[in-house]
């Protein structure tokens, strides 16, 4: 299992007062939380199974070119989730930039493992593949919105959680 560290960061923040800083020691690493996100069925369009809508957004502070891909798993457990490949949106007309980059995960484009219960979401895993083993990044403002589009800074109907419980690297 890759090793590394994470900590709550209050010096590099996009929204609110804290973010999650990750210092990885492997080119592929993941962050996992089993925090309860509650009922997200209004955002996924379904009570269980494959989502018919919904988009997750995540801001990541990185050096340009450090990240090859980000994959999100979200659902009701380690055996019941949707896995989605992230798409880096173009915040400045380039693919990736030094600084904040916005990644979008369209839930209906995901692949299901088991049968996620969207009325009781308590599993979220973010896997990052980097071009180097000693990458540091900061994650902030994880949100979910209904539909297939999501505004970069909170526009539209969405849910944001600020509670940080236990993350596993």
C-alpha positions in Angstrom: 0.0 0.0 0.0 1.4 3.4 -0.8 2.6 5.5 2.0 2.5 9.2 2.5 0.8 11.7 4.7 -2.2 14.1 4.7 -3.1 17.0 6.9 -5.7 19.6 7.2 -4.4 22.8 5.7 -5.5 26.3 6.5 -2.9 28.2 4.5 -3.9 27.2 1.0 -7.6 27.2 0.8 -10.0 27.9 -2.1 -13.4 27.9 -0.2 -14.0 28.0 3.5 -11.2 27.8 6.0 -9.5 24.4 5.5 -8.4 22.1 2.7 -6.8 18.6 2.6 -3.0 18.5 1.8 -1.7 15.2 0.6 2.0 14.4 0.3 2.3 11.1 -1.5 5.3 8.8 -1.7 4.0 6.7 -4.6 2.9 7.6 -8.1 -0.6 6.1 -7.5 -2.3 6.9 -4.2 -5.8 7.3 -2.9 -7.7 9.0 -0.2 -10.7 7.2 1.4 -13.4 8.3 3.8 -16.4 6.5 5.2 -18.0 9.7 6.5 -21.7 9.8 6.1 -22.8 12.0 3.2 -26.5 11.1 3.8 -29.2 10.9 1.1 -27.8 12.0 -2.3 -30.7 10.5 -4.3 -31.9 14.0 -5.3 -28.6 14.5 -7.0 -28.2 11.1 -8.6 -31.8 10.8 -9.8 -32.1 7.3 -8.4 -32.5 5.7 -4.9 -30.1 2.9 -5.8 -28.2 1.4 -8.7 -26.8 3.3 -11.6 -27.2 7.1 -11.4 -29.2 8.8 -14.1 -27.7 12.2 -13.4 -25.4 14.1 -11.1 -22.0 15.6 -11.3 -19.3 15.8 -8.6 -16.7 18.6 -8.7 -13.3 18.7 -6.9 -10.7 21.5 -6.9 -7.1 20.2 -6.8 -4.1 22.5 -6.3 -1.1 21.0 -8.3 1.8 21.6 -10.5 1.0 21.5 -14.2 1.4 18.0 -15.5 1.7 16.3 -12.1 -1.6 14.4 -12.4 -2.2 11.8 -15.1 -5.7 10.9 -13.9 -8.2 11.1 -11.0 -10.8 8.5 -10.4 -13.7 8.8 -8.0 -15.6 6.0 -6.3 -18.7 7.0 -4.4 -21.5 4.9 -3.0 -22.8 3.2 0.1 -19.8 0.9 0.8 -16.6 -0.6 -0.5 -18.7 -3.2 -2.4 -21.4 -0.8 -3.6 -20.2 2.2 -5.5 -20.0 4.0 -8.9 -16.5 4.6 -10.3 -16.0 7.6 -12.6 -12.9 8.9 -14.4 -12.4 12.6 -13.8 -12.3 15.2 -16.5 -10.0 18.2 -16.0 -12.0 21.2 -17.0 -10.4 24.1 -18.8 -10.3 27.0 -16.2 -7.9 29.0 -18.3 -7.9 27.4 -21.8 -5.1 24.9 -21.1 -5.2 21.3 -20.0 -3.6 21.7 -16.6 -2.0 24.6 -14.9 0.1 25.4 -11.8 -2.3 26.1 -9.1 -6.0 25.3 -8.8 -7.5 22.8 -11.4 -11.2 21.8 -11.5 -12.0 18.1 -12.0 -15.5 16.9 -12.9 -17.0 13.4 -12.4 -20.3 12.8 -14.3 -22.0 10.1 -12.3 -24.1 8.6 -15.2 -20.8 7.9 -17.0 -19.6 5.7 -14.2 -19.4 2.0 -13.8 -21.2 0.3 -10.9 -19.8 -2.3 -8.6 -22.6 -3.9 -6.6 -25.7 -1.8 -6.0 -25.0 1.7 -4.5 -27.7 2.9 -2.2 -27.9 6.7 -2.9 -30.1 7.2 0.1 -27.2 6.3 2.4 -23.9 7.3 0.9 -20.9 6.8 3.2 -18.1 5.7 1.0 -15.9 8.0 -1.1 -12.5 7.2 -2.6 -10.3 9.5 -4.7 -7.5 7.8 -6.6 -4.8 10.0 -8.1 -2.2 8.8 -10.6 0.8 11.1 -10.8 3.8 11.4 -13.0 6.0 11.3 -10.0 6.2 9.5 -6.6 6.8 12.5 -4.5 3.9 14.7 -5.5 2.1 17.1 -3.2 -1.4 18.3 -3.9 -4.2 20.1 -2.0 -7.9 19.1 -2.4 -10.8 21.5 -1.7 -14.5 22.1 -2.3 -15.8 18.6 -3.1 -19.4 19.1 -4.2 -22.2 17.2 -5.9 -24.8 18.8 -8.1 -27.9 17.5 -9.9 -27.8 17.3 -13.7 -24.8 16.9 -16.0 -23.3 20.3 -15.6 -21.8 21.9 -12.5 -20.7 25.5 -12.0 -17.1 26.0 -10.9 -17.9 28.0 -7.8 -21.2 26.8 -6.3 -23.7 27.9 -9.0 -26.8 25.7 -9.3 -28.3 23.1 -7.0 -25.6 21.3 -5.0 -24.5 19.9 -1.7 -21.2 20.6 0.0 -19.9 19.0 3.2 -17.3 20.7 5.3 -17.0 18.0 7.9 -13.7 16.1 7.9 -13.6 12.8 9.7 -11.2 10.0 9.0 -9.2 9.7 5.8 -7.0 6.8 4.9 -4.0 7.3 2.6 
